[in-house]
Amino acid sequence: MPTEAALEKPNFAKSVTMYSEARRTLAAGVSSNVRLGGAPSPLYYVRGKGAHLFDVDGNRSIDYVLGNGPAILGHAPDAVLDAVRDSLDDGQLFGAQNTREVALSQALCRVLPNAELIRFATSGTEAVQMAFRLARSFTGRNRIIKFEGHYHGWVDSVAFSVKPSENAAGPATHPVPVPETPGIAQDAAEGLIVCGWNDLDALDGLLRAHGHDVAAVIMEPMMVNGGVIPPEPGYLPGVQSLCRRHGAVFICDEVITGFRVGLTGGQGKAGVQPDLSIYAKAISGGFPLSAVAGRRDIMEQLGSGVSHGGTYNGHVQSMAAGLAVIEQLTKDDGAAYRAMDLAGGRLMAGLRDLAGQHQLPLQVNGLPTVFQTAVSAAGAPRTYRDAARFDQQLMTAFVDAMRDAGIRINPRGVWFLSTAHDDAVIDDTLGRAAHAMREFSRTCPDVGG
Ligand SMILES: Cc1ncc(COP(=O)(O)O)c(C=O)c1O
């Protein structure tokens, strides 16, 4: 175990100043509400390289946020930047097809087990909407079943029950759709049914009652947004058979898990064959790109009447980035994943050891390339409601202690790994985490054993 690092508390004065300045012209000072918050203010960054980010105050952090998942090869990876640079002189957008777009669809269809056809878009949110349209048109039905704690984008049709409070969410066996925000169209919930995840009986009951009008069942194949929780053994295959039995399209939203938990994503780990899958984030290492991939008969509707558009779809630089990322991730028979699994496994074990030394009840849940830490004696969560009971104040204090030690994790305690997180980075992280856990135990003395 690396020795504890001796660290000074960082200064964030310039970020604080920039936050007040930003709010004069940039709504709420940020470009996504997910980035609001953090004490003393949201931080402002100037540069990233490999596993590190550099903020306006000159602090260097080891970054485990990685743009909330996309930077699977780290920040500014040479292979991707070279490919994008090479593409720049060819132009950006043609309002028509380009050769890289065909090459990337071929590469993806080779790698992804359930991709007979691909259609590109720009964000995960959009790709989800495309999948819903395809499913509704294919089945002639209207409603979509989604799961509590799962996130599929910020638009009205799905912005329900992502992080509902237990009071608002209704009984666990029959959750009610809880809008994520004011401003959602009043009738948006009508197209949705919300179900508890990791509970096959609940889905069975819903499909028996409403199956005739259910176009699709969508889920993150491993929940990440509502607490990092893998599916229980047999759950995803069970969902797949229920979908087949009731004629609903089974959609795996692999926006986070795709190309992160392995080349074949969460569906590969669970051994299922969804009808449609959504990819984004790691697919292009941080350039804007998403895709729907799936069954030929469903996808072919895009050539026979079902409409989908987007000015930026097939963007030359995103295609170049996607091709470079796939090349890196597939080379040497997936060596990148073997390395990330080893590094992430060592990090998870090291964090558990450190927590043991400080008698902290630290949950470290998930997979080596994406896991969550939560200070809780309650045991590993198996549902969104278990994860929602994690003490948020403790969570924030833990995240802040890590930040002050130069380790950046997301506000929900989620850690994403990249190929740039090598042994030296993991050693550095554990030395800093030792310091962070000592400070955390000092400021939250009631938590330890
Ligand atoms: C599982 C999942 N689906 C969809 C989305 C929406 O993707 P985007 O932010 O690219 O619109 C996200 C974003 O975090 C996600 O985690």
The ligand as an ORCA input file, in Angstrom:
! r2SCAN-3c Opt
* xyz 0 1
  C     -27.430      6.004    -19.203
  C     -27.544      7.341    -19.862
  N     -28.384      7.496    -20.889
  C     -28.516      8.668    -21.542
  C     -27.790      9.758    -21.154
  C     -27.939     11.062    -21.885
  O     -26.791     11.263    -22.660
  P     -26.384     12.761    -23.106
  O     -25.959     13.476    -21.871
  O     -25.253     12.525    -24.082
  O     -27.546     13.365    -23.760
  C     -26.887      9.647    -20.092
  C     -26.076     10.802    -19.650
  O     -25.380     10.792    -18.670
  C     -26.769      8.412    -19.416
  O     -25.965      8.254    -18.375
*
